[in-house]
Amino acid sequence: MPKGYIALILAILTETIGTSAMQASQQFTRLVPSVLVVVAYALSFYFLAVVLKYIPVGVAYAIWSGVGIVFIALIGQFFFDQRLDLPAVLGIAMILAGLLVIHLFSGNASH
């Protein structure tokens, strides 16, 4: 695995945890999920900063945010009972297609 991708995976996972905790915090009215939001986002930004040593910021951010969107959509559906309509599913599919284009064809994606 190329350098930076482990940190990118950790950045995505911690961002996803933070966003899920934000939903669970009920607008920051629940203490434990609210604290988890702050800790998870801090870790996510730290790992993303590490990624930037190895991957250009535009590519790293596209992957970080794109994969995060997909994960949060799945978590929303399975854990928070938030259903996506067809246009939302198609939009998320386009995000995944864009990530594949970056990964497969971009020289900046550090394969």
C-alpha positions in Angstrom: 0.0 0.0 0.0 1.5 3.4 -1.0 2.6 5.7 1.7 -0.2 8.0 2.9 -3.0 5.6 2.2 -3.1 4.1 5.7 -3.4 7.7 7.1 -6.1 8.4 4.5 -8.0 5.3 5.6 -7.7 6.5 9.2 -8.8 10.0 8.3 -11.9 8.7 6.5 -12.8 6.3 9.3 -12.4 9.0 12.1 -14.4 11.5 10.0 -17.2 9.0 9.5 -17.2 8.3 13.3 -17.4 12.0 14.0 -20.2 12.6 11.6 -22.2 9.6 12.9 -21.6 10.9 16.4 -22.9 14.3 15.4 -26.2 12.7 14.4 -26.3 10.7 17.6 -25.5 13.8 19.7 -29.0 15.2 18.9 -27.8 18.7 18.1 -25.1 18.5 20.8 -27.5 17.8 23.6 -25.9 14.4 24.6 -22.5 14.7 26.2 -20.7 11.4 25.1 -21.6 11.7 21.4 -20.8 15.4 21.5 -17.3 14.8 22.9 -16.8 12.0 20.3 -17.6 14.4 17.5 -14.7 16.8 18.6 -12.2 14.0 19.2 -13.0 12.1 16.0 -12.8 15.3 13.9 -9.6 16.3 15.5 -8.1 12.9 14.7 -9.5 13.0 11.2 -7.9 16.4 10.4 -4.6 15.2 11.9 -4.5 12.1 9.7 -5.5 14.2 6.7 -2.6 16.5 7.4 -0.3 13.5 7.4 -1.8 12.3 4.1 -0.8 15.7 2.5 2.9 14.7 2.8 2.2 12.0 0.2 -0.9 12.9 -1.9 -1.8 16.3 -3.4 -4.4 18.1 -1.4 -7.1 18.1 -4.2 -6.8 14.3 -4.7 -6.6 13.6 -1.0 -9.6 15.8 -0.2 -11.7 14.3 -3.1 -11.0 10.8 -1.8 -11.5 11.7 1.9 -14.8 13.5 1.3 -16.1 11.1 -1.4 -15.6 7.9 0.5 -16.9 9.7 3.6 -20.1 10.6 1.8 -20.6 7.0 0.7 -20.0 5.7 4.2 -22.2 8.2 5.9 -25.0 7.5 3.4 -24.8 3.8 4.2 -24.6 4.5 8.0 -27.6 6.8 7.7 -29.6 4.2 6.0 -28.7 1.2 8.2 -28.3 2.9 11.6 -30.5 6.0 11.5 -33.2 4.7 9.1 -32.6 7.5 6.6 -33.7 6.3 3.2 -32.2 7.7 0.0 -34.3 8.3 -3.1 -33.1 7.4 -6.6 -31.5 10.8 -7.4 -29.5 10.6 -4.2 -28.4 7.1 -5.0 -27.4 8.1 -8.6 -25.5 11.1 -7.3 -23.5 8.9 -4.8 -22.9 6.5 -7.7 -21.4 9.4 -9.7 -19.2 10.3 -6.7 -17.9 6.7 -6.6 -17.3 6.8 -10.4 -15.3 10.0 -10.0 -13.2 8.3 -7.3 -12.5 5.4 -9.6 -11.4 7.7 -12.4 -9.0 9.4 -10.0 -7.6 6.2 -8.7 -7.3 4.4 -12.0 -6.2 7.2 -14.3 -4.7 10.1 -12.3 -0.9 10.2 -12.0 -1.5 12.3 -8.8 -3.2 9.5 -6.9 0.2 7.9 -6.0 -0.6 4.3 -7.0 
